[in-house]
Amino acid sequence: MTLTQAKFFLDCSPVSLQAPLLAYCTGRSTIPNRCSSSPSLTGQLGRRLVAVDAFRRKIFFNYEKRIRLLSPPEKVFEYFASLRTPNGEVLMTAEDLMRAVVPVFPPSESHLVRDGYLKGERNPGELRCTSSDFFMLFDMNNDGLISFKEYIFFATLLSIPESSFSVAFRMFDVNNNGEIDKAEFKKVMALMRAQNRQGTVHRDGFRPGLKVHGSVENGGLVEHFFGKDGKARLQHDKFIQFMKDLNDEILRLEFAHYDYKLRGTISAKDFALSMVASADMSHLGKLLDRVDEINDQSNLGGLRITLEEFKSFAELRKMLLPFSLALFSYGKVNGLLMREDFKRAASHVCGVSLSDNVVEIIFHLFDSNRDGSLSADEFVRVLHNRERDIAQPVQSEHPGFLSCCFNRAANSPIGRFIF
C-alpha cells in the first residue's frame, strides 16, 4: 500500500492506532526490531496488529459497500473484477460477481482484509475462488468468465423480485401464450434496468482504462435464450426457473466465500458476519462487537453452519413482510419474543424450519439487553437492508410501474415501521 493510501486510513483511525497503522499499511515498521528482545512488548505488538487488521477490515468493508451503492457500474465492475486479458479486457469470475452484488466480509478464517483489487497496493493474498458449473452453462465462449455486459445482465436480474418480472413478462406477452421473442425480451430487460440504479446509470462500459466489448443491449444471455440467429422464443416458466437457479447459485457462492478452508460448513462467526453485513453504518460497529464475542462464548464458539441451514435463513429473508408482521404482533401482545416464539413464527407463518444453532446466533446478535428476548426491530431492519442493498432501487419522486406493489407494502402500518 502506498503512503498516500495509508494516510487515508490514518485520517479515519483513533490516535492510539495511528503509529502502528501507518507502519503496518506501508510495510516499513521498525517496531519489531525494537521489540524482538522483549516477549511482553512482542505480545503487545501482536495484539496491536490484530486490532489494526480488524480495523482495516472495517474500513475496507465500509469503502466497498459505498462503491456498490454509490459508484457507477463501470467502477464497481473494475474494482471487483480480478482478471484482465492480454488485450486489456477486464473480466469477472463467478465469485467476483457475487462480491460485487452481495455485501460480504472477508472470511474470518483467512488473513485477508479486503475483497476488491487496487493497483499499487501490497497483495494481501488471493481469495479462494470456487468454480461455478451454473455460469458455465450460459458461457458462450467456455472461458467461465463474466464480461461487463453480462455483469449488467446478472446484476439487473438479481435485483428484481420474481413476482415483478412475471408481471412485466406477461405484459409484453401480447399473444398470451407464455412466450416472448427477442425484441419483447429486450423491452422487458429495459424496464427491469430502469428500476435498478446499476442498470440505469451504466454507460456501456465507457470508463478510462476499462476495455469492454459490445453493448449491454445485445449482451448477457441473449444468445443463449434466443440462439445465434435470434429467432428462438423464451418461455416464461423456463426463465423464472433460471432466475431461481441464479439466486441459488449466488447464495452458494456466498457460502463458499465464507467456507475458506473447504470444510463444507462455515463458522458461527462467519454466519454472523453474513447477517450483519447489511446493517446501517450507524449500527454496524455495535453489531460487529457482538460478532467478535462469538468465539469467546462456550455455546457458540464451536458451532458450524451447513449450506442447508444457510439456505433456510435465506428463504426467511424472502418472506420478510409476513414474518416481521408475525414477530411484531406477537411481541406487542406478549411483551417478549423468545427463541421458541421465533422458531414457531418462521415455521408456521413462512414454512421455514430454522435449526437451534441458527437461532442461537441470531439471538446472540439481536438480543441487545441479554434478557432472552429478541430485539425484533433491529433484526428485521438488517434483513430488509440486505434485500435493498442488492436491489439498489432507483430513487425517484415518481415511482415506476414495478415499484407500486412494493410501495403498497411499505406504506402499510407494518411496512412503515420496517422500511
Summary of the structure (lengths in Angstrom):
residues: 419
radius of gyration: 23.0
end to end distance: 39.3
largest distance: 81.9
contacts: 1252
relative contact order: 0.09
helix: 61%
strand: 5%
